[in-house]
């Protein structure tokens, strides 16, 4: 999978012989469309948020004026986003067939894990 994703992965320019016009063909695979959208949003929204949260939590180590509840919220948000990002990074390379099986299992995965 490419490191950078963009809308150009979803729409391709094509030409017809003898015609100067550009024709546009959209990606037909819904899995690929969703992958491109998720990668783009992660890169634009989640990754910068993680950077800011990491900076904030790092600054909390050297100062003591921030209330305990704010410290807990920032640390909790960072932990949550890092966990979700790590999970996404681990499943995004799984074969589509495996992902589909996981999705179809839904809440039954928790039962398998004893939850």
MODELLER restraints for C-alpha pairs under 7 A, 6 or more apart:
rsr = mdl.restraints
at = mdl.atoms
rsr.add(forms.Gaussian(group=physical.xy_distance, feature=features.Distance(at['CA:5:A'], at['CA:36:A']), mean=5.82, stdev=0.5))
rsr.add(forms.Gaussian(group=physical.xy_distance, feature=features.Distance(at['CA:5:A'], at['CA:39:A']), mean=6.32, stdev=0.5))
rsr.add(forms.Gaussian(group=physical.xy_distance, feature=features.Distance(at['CA:5:A'], at['CA:40:A']), mean=5.68, stdev=0.5))
rsr.add(forms.Gaussian(group=physical.xy_distance, feature=features.Distance(at['CA:6:A'], at['CA:36:A']), mean=6.79, stdev=0.5))
rsr.add(forms.Gaussian(group=physical.xy_distance, feature=features.Distance(at['CA:6:A'], at['CA:40:A']), mean=6.54, stdev=0.5))
rsr.add(forms.Gaussian(group=physical.xy_distance, feature=features.Distance(at['CA:10:A'], at['CA:26:A']), mean=5.71, stdev=0.5))
rsr.add(forms.Gaussian(group=physical.xy_distance, feature=features.Distance(at['CA:10:A'], at['CA:27:A']), mean=4.91, stdev=0.5))
rsr.add(forms.Gaussian(group=physical.xy_distance, feature=features.Distance(at['CA:10:A'], at['CA:33:A']), mean=6.39, stdev=0.5))
rsr.add(forms.Gaussian(group=physical.xy_distance, feature=features.Distance(at['CA:11:A'], at['CA:24:A']), mean=6.35, stdev=0.5))
rsr.add(forms.Gaussian(group=physical.xy_distance, feature=features.Distance(at['CA:11:A'], at['CA:25:A']), mean=5.56, stdev=0.5))
rsr.add(forms.Gaussian(group=physical.xy_distance, feature=features.Distance(at['CA:11:A'], at['CA:26:A']), mean=4.40, stdev=0.5))
rsr.add(forms.Gaussian(group=physical.xy_distance, feature=features.Distance(at['CA:11:A'], at['CA:27:A']), mean=5.97, stdev=0.5))
rsr.add(forms.Gaussian(group=physical.xy_distance, feature=features.Distance(at['CA:12:A'], at['CA:24:A']), mean=5.60, stdev=0.5))
rsr.add(forms.Gaussian(group=physical.xy_distance, feature=features.Distance(at['CA:12:A'], at['CA:25:A']), mean=5.23, stdev=0.5))
rsr.add(forms.Gaussian(group=physical.xy_distance, feature=features.Distance(at['CA:12:A'], at['CA:26:A']), mean=6.40, stdev=0.5))
rsr.add(forms.Gaussian(group=physical.xy_distance, feature=features.Distance(at['CA:13:A'], at['CA:22:A']), mean=6.22, stdev=0.5))
rsr.add(forms.Gaussian(group=physical.xy_distance, feature=features.Distance(at['CA:13:A'], at['CA:23:A']), mean=5.61, stdev=0.5))
rsr.add(forms.Gaussian(group=physical.xy_distance, feature=features.Distance(at['CA:13:A'], at['CA:24:A']), mean=4.67, stdev=0.5))
rsr.add(forms.Gaussian(group=physical.xy_distance, feature=features.Distance(at['CA:13:A'], at['CA:25:A']), mean=6.37, stdev=0.5))
rsr.add(forms.Gaussian(group=physical.xy_distance, feature=features.Distance(at['CA:14:A'], at['CA:22:A']), mean=6.08, stdev=0.5))
rsr.add(forms.Gaussian(group=physical.xy_distance, feature=features.Distance(at['CA:14:A'], at['CA:23:A']), mean=5.09, stdev=0.5))
rsr.add(forms.Gaussian(group=physical.xy_distance, feature=features.Distance(at['CA:14:A'], at['CA:24:A']), mean=5.98, stdev=0.5))
rsr.add(forms.Gaussian(group=physical.xy_distance, feature=features.Distance(at['CA:14:A'], at['CA:25:A']), mean=7.00, stdev=0.5))
rsr.add(forms.Gaussian(group=physical.xy_distance, feature=features.Distance(at['CA:15:A'], at['CA:21:A']), mean=6.79, stdev=0.5))
rsr.add(forms.Gaussian(group=physical.xy_distance, feature=features.Distance(at['CA:15:A'], at['CA:22:A']), mean=5.60, stdev=0.5))
rsr.add(forms.Gaussian(group=physical.xy_distance, feature=features.Distance(at['CA:15:A'], at['CA:23:A']), mean=5.86, stdev=0.5))
rsr.add(forms.Gaussian(group=physical.xy_distance, feature=features.Distance(at['CA:27:A'], at['CA:33:A']), mean=6.77, stdev=0.5))
rsr.add(forms.Gaussian(group=physical.xy_distance, feature=features.Distance(at['CA:50:A'], at['CA:78:A']), mean=6.65, stdev=0.5))
rsr.add(forms.Gaussian(group=physical.xy_distance, feature=features.Distance(at['CA:50:A'], at['CA:81:A']), mean=6.96, stdev=0.5))
rsr.add(forms.Gaussian(group=physical.xy_distance, feature=features.Distance(at['CA:53:A'], at['CA:74:A']), mean=6.79, stdev=0.5))
rsr.add(forms.Gaussian(group=physical.xy_distance, feature=features.Distance(at['CA:53:A'], at['CA:78:A']), mean=5.87, stdev=0.5))
rsr.add(forms.Gaussian(group=physical.xy_distance, feature=features.Distance(at['CA:54:A'], at['CA:78:A']), mean=6.86, stdev=0.5))
rsr.add(forms.Gaussian(group=physical.xy_distance, feature=features.Distance(at['CA:57:A'], at['CA:74:A']), mean=6.71, stdev=0.5))
rsr.add(forms.Gaussian(group=physical.xy_distance, feature=features.Distance(at['CA:57:A'], at['CA:75:A']), mean=6.37, stdev=0.5))
